[in-house]
Amino acid sequence: MDLYLKGKTAVVTGASQGIGRAITKELANEGVTVLAIGRNADLLHSLKEEIITAKGAAPVLLIQDFLEPDAPQKIAATAIEKLGWVDILINNAGRSQPIEVTGSEEVWKAAMTLDFERPRQLTEALLPHFMERKQGAILNLASSYELRSINGSAVAKAAIVSWSKALSAQLGPYGIRVNSLQPGLIDTENIRRFFTSEERKKFAEAEIPLGDFGHAEDMANMAVFLVSPRAGYITGTVSVVDGGMKHYPF
Ligand SMILES: NC(=O)c1ccc[n+]([C@@H]2O[C@H](COP(=O)([O-])OP(=O)(O)OC[C@H]3O[C@@H](n4cnc5c(N)ncnc54)[C@H](OP(=O)(O)O)[C@@H]3O)[C@@H](O)[C@H]2O)c1
């Protein structure tokens, strides 16, 4: 199926590994030029090489710590300068952050900043551009909020989902779509550190009807569809990709 993405441009945060890397590769395969952002320069350079070898659209790399206060403005300015225009924004950078019941303010603040404030600020920095062009597709990576313990990232993502829905109502008249994408347990560095392979197997057998953790590519398939013109009537939604998971861990 042609997703009608060829020649478009995208900004992807957290592109160096995991879900963001898979999304960047899939977009590039579809002919999208991506501004690929992360802190790990080696991983970003290897991503670019892999894409070029696979004859995808060569990404533009930006080494940037998203926690820096001026990161959203820098990313938006670089995107317009290097890409010319932006069709798609994927707010993917994030990190699971388990927190004690009486967690420190510092840890809470870091989680809320990375997983809610910066994606909101980056979106707002690009909104005048999207509104002027009367088009745009924004996708925000979410998380399950039905956890058994407190996770700063999941709380921030609950805010993302609420904000995304409201934003979609405001931006619909401008032809701008805003959706959220909620992973279950996807086999990336973010999650791997919490499970031994034995624990993963045991958990998946008990809780995941499809039998195992998902792959980053499972998320990328849905992400690329949601930001494509094929999803032109889809906005304000939360799509869940979780293998049918019954109960969430942690
Ligand atoms: N995997 C799952 O099961 C799961 C579950 C729930 C939610 N999620 C969400 O899905 C998204 C992708 O997660 P993932 O599993 O693919 O994680 P991952 O493999 O750990 O990748 C996280 C990405 O975010 C970037 N990042 C983290 N902190 C950053 C910072 N300060 N500045 C710039 N970039 C930063 C990392 O890049 P650098 O290290 O290069 O900076 C990396 O590219 C996240 O928002 C996560 O919360 C994932």
The ligand as a Gaussian input file, in Angstrom:
#p B3LYP/6-31G(d) Opt

LIG

0 1
 N        9.664000       0.202000      25.208000
 C        8.507000       0.197000      25.850000
 O        7.972000      -0.870000      26.185000
 C        7.810000       1.482000      26.194000
 C        6.731000       1.425000      27.077000
 C        6.062000       2.595000      27.398000
 C        6.454000       3.799000      26.817000
 N        7.517000       3.839000      25.974000
 C        7.882000       5.140000      25.376000
 O        8.283000       5.006000      24.034000
 C        9.277000       5.991000      23.724000
 C       10.500000       5.303000      23.128000
 O       11.052000       4.444000      24.136000
 P       12.055000       3.264000      23.804000
 O       11.565000       2.085000      24.498000
 O       12.345000       3.210000      22.351000
 O       13.339000       3.806000      24.612000
 P       14.906000       3.719000      24.334000
 O       15.252000       2.548000      23.495000
 O       15.549000       3.884000      25.664000
 O       15.153000       5.034000      23.469000
 C       14.883000       6.285000      24.034000
 C       15.277000       7.377000      23.064000
 O       15.046000       8.635000      23.721000
 C       16.214000       9.407000      23.635000
 N       16.430000      10.236000      24.816000
 C       16.299000       9.868000      26.121000
 N       16.662000      10.894000      26.901000
 C       17.013000      11.924000      26.085000
 C       17.480000      13.238000      26.288000
 N       17.685000      13.747000      27.504000
 N       17.749000      14.011000      25.204000
 C       17.574000      13.535000      23.958000
 N       17.125000      12.293000      23.698000
 C       16.861000      11.502000      24.741000
 C       17.364000       8.415000      23.500000
 O       18.412000       9.014000      22.749000
 P       19.897000       9.307000      23.313000
 O       20.221000       8.288000      24.355000
 O       20.737000       9.252000      22.079000
 O       19.799000      10.697000      23.840000
 C       16.735000       7.290000      22.689000
 O       16.882000       7.536000      21.315000
 C        9.576000       6.723000      25.029000
 O        8.850000       7.921000      25.062000
 C        9.082000       5.755000      26.093000
 O        8.704000       6.402000      27.276000
 C        8.212000       2.701000      25.645000

